[in-house]
Amino acid sequence: MICLDANYLIGGTSRERPESVHLLRWIDDDEIFCTPAPAWYEFLCGPAQTEDIEAMGDLVGERIVPFGSAAAALAAELFNKIGRPRSRRVDVMIAAIAILQRAKLATLNTEHFQAMTKHGLELAATSIR
């Protein structure tokens, strides 16, 4: 399973963006997609158009994963383990959901998530084969 960060939801709507190429490759590989509710929120904040929201909604289907108590506990643990950077609060929420879903996180902001890889987060390979 591939867990999509907001930037993949946004970039995936444009054929000119590499995120779209990655999504098409993963679709060809029969990957299943999800997105954390905090990433979906960021996506909905714009500048997404109605057709973009519908397209990404079709891609993830019912797999917009809520931020529940297990994710909250794991996010707090991650936040403390990576040194409590205030600017990463939403990122640790997204990472916690990806870890709990046993999904690889597709993001353009790999530097935001790199510190969490030693705590169970797996990043999706985004090179073009």
N, C-alpha and C positions, 0 to 999 in steps of 0.2 A: 504494500500500500504506500502511496505517495501522499504526504500531507502538504497542502499548498499554503504558503504564506501569502499575505495580501499582495505582495509585489508580483507573485506568480498569477494570482487571480486577475490583476490589472494588466500585466504584460501579455497574458495568454489570450487576451481579446484582440490583439493586433497581430496580423500576419507578418508584419515587419520586425517583430521583436523575437529575440532568441527563446524567450519563455514559451512562445507559441510553438516553435520548432520542438522544444523539449516535450511539451504536452502531447504533440502529435506522435512523437517517437514512443512515449510511454503508452499512449493509447494503442499503438501498433503492437506493443509488447504486452497488451492486456492488463496493464496496471489498473488498480482501483484507486480512486482519489477520495480524499476527505479534506476538510479545512476546519481549523479550530474556530469556534465562535468569535474569539477576539480578532482573528484575521478577517473573518467574514464582515465583522463590524467595520474594520478599517477599510475594506473594499467598498462597502456600501456608502461610506462617507464621501466617496467620489474621488475622482471625476467620472465614475462609471455611469454609462447610459443604461436605460432600461433593457436594451437588447444585450448589453454586456452582462448585466446581472442575470438575465434569463439564461444566457449561454453558459455561464459559470455555474449557475444553479443546476442546469441539466447535467453538467460534468460531475459535480459532487453529489448530486441527488439528495438523499436524506442524510448524508454523512457530513453535516455541519455539526461538529462535535461540541457540546456544551462544556462550559468551565464549571465543573462540579467540585464537590468536596475533595475527592482524591486528587484532582488536578491542582486544586488550591494548595493542598498539603505538599505535593511534589514541587510546585512552583516556588513556594516559600523556601523549601529545602535547597533548590537550585539557586535561588536568589542569594541565600546566605553563603552557599559554597563558592559562588563566583565573585564574592566580595561586596555584595549589596549595592551594585550600581543602579541608582534611581532611574537612569535612562533606559534600563533594560527590563523594567517591570512587565510590560506587555510581552516582550520577547520570551521571558521565562514562562509566562502563561501559555504561549504558543508551543514552546519546547516541551513543557509538561504534558500537554495534550498529545503531541506527536509521540512522545515516549510511551505514554499509556496506551496509545493505539497501535504500538509496535510498528510505526510508520516512519519512513524516511522523510525528512523535512526538505521541501524544495523552496529555496529562498535565494534572493540576490544578495541579501545581507549576511553573508557567511561569517563576516567578522563579528557580527552581533551574537552569533550562536556558537562560535568555535569553542569558547570556554566550557560550554555545556556538553560537548562531545565526550569529554572524559567522565561524564556523569550519566551516560546512557543515551544521549541524543545521537541519532545517525542522520547525516546530511545526504540528500540525494545527489548522485553524480549528475552534473549538468553539462558535461562536455558532449559534443555532437559526435556520434560514431560515424 
